[in-house]
Amino acid sequence: MGRDRAIPSRTRASLIARMKDWQDQASWQAFFDTYWRLIYDVARKAGLSDSEAQDVVQETMLAVARQMPNFQYDAGRGSFKAWLLTTTRWRIIDRLRQRLSSAQLGASDSEAPSTELVHSVPDPATVLPDQRWDDDWRRNLLEVALARLRARIDPHKYQLFDFYVNKAWPATKVAQRFGVPVRQVYLAKHRITVVLKKEIRRLEREARSKWPPG
C-alpha cells in the first residue's frame, strides 16, 4: 500500500499532473475523453435531459480545470474519484433546482407552491448513490481502455477477441467465421486480456491521485 501511494507523487507523468500546463491540449483532451461519458451517463440516469446532462459535463470539466493551477499532491486528502463524484452530484442538483425555479416562475400568482415541486430536489448524497457511481466508474474505465486498445492492436486479433469475449460467440464459431484455428481465438483472448488489464490499472493509477477538495 505504501509503495502504491508513493508512485503518483514520485513519478507523476500522469494526466492530472500534466494538465496543470494549460498549453497541454493533448492531456486535457485525453482527460475529457476518459471521463465525459461517465459524467454524462450518470447525469442521464439521475433524470436529466440530453442537454442538461451535456451542461453537467461542461460544468464539471470547468470545475476540474479551476483546480488544476493550484493542484498539490496530498496523501491526506480525498481521492479524485470521490471528489469527482461530489462535484458531479452538485452539478446535477443545480440542474434539478433550475427546473424547480422555472416551474415556480411559470405558476400563476394565485397558485400555491407545489409540495411535489418543493420536494422534487433530492439530497445530494442520494441523487447519485456511491454503489452506482462505483459500478459506472469501473464500466467507464473498461470502455475507455478498450477504445484505446482498438487503436493499437492488430484489427484481426481484436475482432477475434471482440466476437469471443464481447459478443460471447463460441470459440469454434469465431474460428469458423474468420477462418482460423480455434487456438488462435484463445490466444487472442489471452493476450488482449493481459494488455487490457494493464491499461485499466494505468487508468486507475491516474485516478488514484489525491485531490484537494474544492
C-alpha positions in Angstrom: 0.0 0.0 0.0 2.8 2.4 0.9 4.5 1.8 -2.4 1.3 2.4 -4.4 0.8 5.7 -2.6 4.3 6.8 -3.4 4.1 6.2 -7.2 1.9 9.2 -8.1 3.9 11.7 -6.0 7.3 10.5 -7.2 6.9 9.8 -10.9 3.6 11.6 -11.8 4.0 11.9 -15.6 0.3 11.3 -15.3 -2.5 13.1 -17.0 -3.8 15.1 -14.0 -0.3 16.5 -13.2 0.4 17.5 -16.8 -3.0 19.2 -17.0 -1.5 22.0 -14.8 0.1 23.2 -18.0 -2.9 24.9 -19.8 -1.0 24.6 -23.1 -1.0 20.8 -22.9 -4.1 20.4 -25.0 -3.4 16.7 -25.7 -3.6 15.9 -22.0 -6.7 17.9 -21.5 -8.4 16.1 -24.4 -7.3 12.7 -23.1 -8.8 13.6 -19.7 -12.0 14.7 -21.3 -12.2 11.6 -23.4 -11.7 9.4 -20.3 -14.4 10.9 -18.1 -17.0 12.8 -20.1 -19.1 9.7 -20.8 -19.1 8.7 -17.2 -20.4 12.1 -16.1 -22.9 12.3 -18.9 -24.3 8.8 -18.3 -24.8 9.3 -14.5 -26.5 12.7 -15.2 -28.9 11.0 -17.6 -29.6 8.2 -15.0 -30.4 10.9 -12.5 -33.2 12.0 -14.8 -31.7 14.9 -16.7 -32.3 15.5 -20.3 -29.6 15.2 -23.0 -28.9 19.0 -23.0 -28.9 19.2 -19.2 -26.5 16.2 -19.0 -24.2 17.9 -21.5 -24.3 21.1 -19.3 -23.3 18.9 -16.3 -20.4 17.6 -18.3 -19.2 21.0 -19.2 -19.6 22.5 -15.7 -17.8 19.5 -14.1 -14.9 19.8 -16.5 -14.7 23.5 -15.8 -14.6 22.7 -12.1 -11.7 20.3 -12.7 -9.9 22.9 -14.8 -10.2 25.5 -12.0 -8.4 23.1 -9.6 -5.5 22.5 -11.9 -3.3 25.6 -11.3 -3.2 25.0 -7.6 -3.1 21.3 -7.5 -0.7 19.8 -4.9 -0.4 16.1 -4.2 -1.6 15.4 -0.6 -2.0 11.9 0.7 -4.2 13.1 3.5 -7.0 14.4 1.2 -9.8 12.6 -0.5 -9.3 10.7 -3.8 -10.0 12.2 -7.2 -12.7 9.6 -7.7 -14.6 10.8 -4.6 -14.1 14.4 -5.5 -15.4 13.9 -9.0 -18.5 12.1 -7.5 -19.2 15.0 -5.2 -18.7 17.6 -8.0 -20.9 15.7 -10.4 -23.6 15.3 -7.7 -23.8 19.1 -7.1 -23.9 19.9 -10.8 -26.8 17.5 -11.2 -28.5 19.1 -8.2 -28.0 22.6 -9.7 -29.8 21.5 -12.9 -32.7 20.0 -10.9 -33.0 23.2 -8.9 -33.2 25.2 -12.2 -36.1 23.0 -13.2 -37.8 23.9 -9.9 -37.2 27.6 -10.4 -38.6 27.5 -13.9 -41.7 25.6 -12.8 -42.4 28.1 -10.0 -41.9 31.1 -12.3 -44.4 29.5 -14.7 -47.1 29.2 -12.0 -49.7 32.0 -11.6 -49.7 34.2 -8.5 -52.9 32.5 -7.3 -51.3 29.1 -7.3 -49.6 27.9 -4.1 -46.1 26.3 -4.5 -46.5 22.7 -5.3 -45.4 20.4 -2.5 -44.3 17.9 -5.1 -42.1 20.5 -6.7 -40.6 21.7 -3.4 -39.6 18.1 -2.5 -38.5 17.2 -6.1 -34.9 18.2 -5.5 -33.2 15.2 -3.8 -30.4 15.2 -1.3 -27.0 15.4 -3.0 -25.9 12.1 -1.3 -28.8 10.2 -2.8 -29.1 11.6 -6.3 -26.0 9.6 -7.3 -25.6 6.5 -4.9 -22.0 5.5 -4.2 -22.5 2.0 -5.5 -24.0 3.1 -8.8 -21.0 5.5 -9.2 -18.5 2.7 -8.4 -20.2 0.4 -11.0 -20.3 3.1 -13.6 -16.7 4.1 -12.8 -15.5 0.6 -13.4 -17.6 0.2 -16.6 -16.3 3.5 -17.9 -12.7 2.6 -17.4 -13.2 -0.7 -19.2 -14.8 1.1 -22.2 -12.0 3.7 -22.3 -9.3 1.0 -22.1 -11.0 -1.0 -24.9 -11.3 2.1 -27.1 -7.6 2.9 -26.6 -6.6 -0.7 -27.3 -8.5 -0.8 -30.5 -6.2 1.9 -31.9 -3.1 -0.1 -31.1 -4.0 -3.8 -31.5 -4.0 -5.6 -34.8 -7.6 -5.3 -36.1 -7.8 -9.0 -37.0 -6.8 -10.1 -33.5 -9.1 -7.6 -31.9 -12.0 -9.0 -33.9 -11.3 -12.5 -32.6 -11.3 -11.1 -29.1 -14.4 -8.9 -29.7 -16.6 -11.8 -31.1 -15.4 -14.3 -28.5 -15.4 -12.1 -25.3 -17.7 -9.1 -26.0 -20.3 -10.8 -28.3 -20.0 -14.1 -26.4 -19.7 -16.3 -29.6 -18.4 -19.8 -29.0 -14.7 -20.1 -29.9 -15.5 -22.6 -32.6 -18.0 -20.3 -34.3 -15.5 -17.4 -34.1 -12.8 -19.6 -35.7 -15.1 -20.6 -38.5 -16.2 -17.1 -39.1 -12.6 -15.8 -39.5 -11.1 -19.0 -40.9 -8.5 -19.5 -38.2 -7.7 -22.4 -35.8 -9.6 -22.3 -32.5 -6.3 -21.9 -30.6 -5.8 -18.5 -32.3 -9.1 -17.4 -30.8 -8.0 -18.5 -27.3 -4.6 -16.9 -27.8 -6.1 -13.6 -28.9 -8.3 -13.5 -25.9 -5.4 -14.3 -23.5 -3.0 -11.7 -25.0 -5.6 -8.9 -25.3 -6.9 -9.5 -21.8 -3.4 -9.1 -20.3 -3.0 -5.8 -22.2 -6.5 -4.7 -21.2 -5.9 -5.3 -17.5 -2.6 -3.3 -17.7 -4.4 -0.4 -19.4 -7.2 -0.4 -16.7 -4.6 -0.4 -14.0 -2.9 2.5 -15.6 -6.1 4.5 -15.7 -6.8 3.6 -12.1 -3.3 4.8 -11.1 -4.1 8.2 -12.8 -7.4 8.4 -10.9 -5.8 7.5 -7.6 -4.1 10.9 -7.4 -5.0 12.7 -4.3 -7.1 15.8 -4.8 -7.7 18.9 -2.6 -11.4 19.0 -2.1 -12.9 22.2 -3.7 
